[in-house]
Amino acid sequence: MGIAAGMKDIVQDIVSSYDARVADLKGLKKEANEMLDSFKASQDKMGAQLRKDLARDKAKMRGEVRTMRSGFQSSRKEMSTELRKNLAQGEAARKSEAQQLRKELADYDRGIKSEVAGMRQETKADLGEARTTWQGLAHTMEAKRARVKVPPKAKVPIAKEEIAEELPDLEAKLLAAINKHPNGITLTEVADSLGVVPIVLGRAARSLLDKGKVRKEDKLYFPVRAE
């Protein structure tokens, strides 16, 4: 009887222990399910917050990108405007320099033409003076020939002695005329005052220059004062 009662107690203890373990397992399973539910809820909440944050960051990035694009376009417009302004100023400066250069070239061309025209006028005047002198000499020679009676078919040679005799007289007259004009006088003016052609005074003028009694600057003859 004692053994049977002990075995019964042991069986009851085993059954009680099994029920307790089953109950504990159910509790653990419940706690695990609760933990899984809580983790899923937390995960869903975190996912929603993350999506919200990503959407906010995406919108912010888009706004920053738009701002950057707008700033770049504005900067590009300003740079383009400044570049066009600088190009316009450079073009205006180049046009001004080109106009100034053309003006200077035109002035230089006018100066050259004026100098050439002046040289032509001087040459023309010299030629006219030479022509006048030659015509006067020819007229003088014709007058001399008209005054001299030459026998037919006879030539009257011009003696060098006559020229030699006239030269000192011409030198004296020429020197006297030059001495009266310390500011200078031309051979043409002397010839007019003496009633002869300028070419007649040419040899006398060269002789006075060689002797150092007069000096010449351009077409003017000046007296040389003895110191």
Residue pairs with C-beta under 8 A, 6 or more apart in sequence:
129 188
129 198
133 197
133 198
133 199
134 199
136 197
136 198
136 199
137 197
137 199
137 200
140 196
140 197
140 200
148 156
150 156
167 203
167 204
167 207
170 200
170 201
170 203
170 204
171 204
171 207
171 208
173 194
174 190
174 201
174 204
174 205
174 208
175 208
175 213
175 214
175 223
177 185
177 190
177 193
177 194
178 185
178 190
178 208
178 214
178 221
178 222
178 223
179 223
181 223
182 222
182 223
183 222
184 217
184 220
184 221
184 222
185 220
185 221
186 219
186 220
186 221
187 198
187 201
187 202
187 205
187 219
187 221
188 198
190 198
190 201
190 221
191 197
191 198
191 200
191 201
194 201
205 214
205 216
205 221
208 214
209 215
209 216
212 224
213 223
213 224
214 221
214 222
214 223
214 224
215 221
215 222
215 224
216 222
